[in-house]
Amino acid sequence: MLRIDGLPTHVLCEGSGPVTVLTGGLGSPWFDWDEVVPLLAPYRTVVRFDRPGLGLSAPAVRVPTAAGEAARIRRVLAALGLTGRCEVVGHSLAGFHAEAFARLHPERTAGLVLVESSVVEDGPSPFPAGLRIGAARALGTALSAAGLPRLLAGTARRLTVRTATVRHHDPVPDRLVRRCYGTSRTLHTVLLENATYRDLVTETVALRARHPLPPVPVTVLAAYDASDSPHELRWLDQQRRLAALLGGEFRLSAPAGHQLMLDDPAAVARAVLGTAPR
């Protein structure tokens, strides 16, 4: 546990070599990367951390932003005494965080790997941020008072894994799922990250206009479940366009679902290490 911005923050640092930071999507704790880390640790110093309110970290006190999460990555590295460049791997929502880090801290960036990254698709929310944030907090308070986080933690996690993977297998023990998801702080954080998603999109658009990417390798790794559904084909097209926009390489893992780290951890490791796709 390290104190980052005054908050007790759960951080793991494993392996040796050039630094790679792994940061997960909406509501994702450190253990979603458990099957990837052993593939990287012989070659990389692998850093993972739980954002405030997630995993084992203390509750958030600020509304999440892309710039704020980019600064958090930098402060985690500083707290570990890691002062050089690093590669940042962002999954889903954290793809915005990883991109923000590269744009705002180019001198610290060695590369980007965006795994099933969120894309700029929707415009600004028609509802004011204050209203959305207030509604998320009120809903979190009501659901917590009813005891739903503890009652439904395991069910919600298993349902998420089942719908977001093709293996339908969650290697995480039930006790750890209950410990991390069966709390009001995690519920509040998930609702808050969801409520501010459109703001993150707007912020990313602004960052792209004002801060160029440094000349570093960029890889966009997408999952394809091997279906021909319009949703899947549209998603793949969005991922290809993201790679083109960022001047990066597009890679595909199939069959795999959105939680690609669980379905195909080797594909994530190959993207980080720069080895050829299978």
C-alpha positions, 0 to 999 in steps of 0.5 A: 500500500502506497500513499498516492495523492494522500490516498492509500493505494494498492500497488504491485511491482513485479519482474525486472527490465523496462517498465510496463504499467497495466491499468484496467477498465471500468471497475477493474481491479489488479487481479484481471491482469494475473494471467498476463503478468507471469508472461511479462515479468521475466522481461519487464518490470510490471506495475499494477495498481487499483484506482481509488475505490477499486480493488484494495485502494481507498475510496476516491475523493475526486471525480475521475478525469483522463488527465487526473488518471495520467497524473496518477500513473506518474505518481505511482511510478514516482512512489516506486522510484521508477523515473525513466520511460515506461510503456502503458497498457490500458484496457477499455476505459483505461485506454483513454487514461493511457493515451492521456499519459502519453500526450501529457507526459511524453518525456515519460512514455516509451510506448502504448498498448491499447487493449479493447480500448474505448473509442471516441464515439458519442458526443457530450452528454445532454445532462449536466455533469453535476446531475449525472454525478449526483445521481450516481452517488445517490444510487450508490448510497441507496443500493449500499443501504439495501446491502446489494453490494455484498449480496450480488458481488459474486453474481455480478462479477461472474455475469460480467466475465461470462458475457465479456469472454469466450472462455467463460472462465474466471480464475479469481477465487470467490473470496477475493471477488467478494472482498473487492466487489462486495463493498459500497466503495467499489459500487460507488466508484463503478457508478461514478466512472460510468456516469463520467464516461462521456466527459472522458470522451470529450476530454480525450477529443480536446487532448488530441487537438492540443497535445500530439502523441510522442513518436513511440510505438502504439499497438491497438489490440482488439478481440473478435468473438468469431461471430458476424454480428453487426456489433462485432464487425462495427467494433473491429472497424472502430478499433482499426480506425483508432489504430490508424488515428494514432499511427499505430499497429492493429492486432487481432485476437480471435476468438476472444471477448472484451476481457481479452486479458482473461481469454488470451493473455498471451496476445496481450504479452506479445503486444507488449513485448513486440513479438509477432502475432500468431 
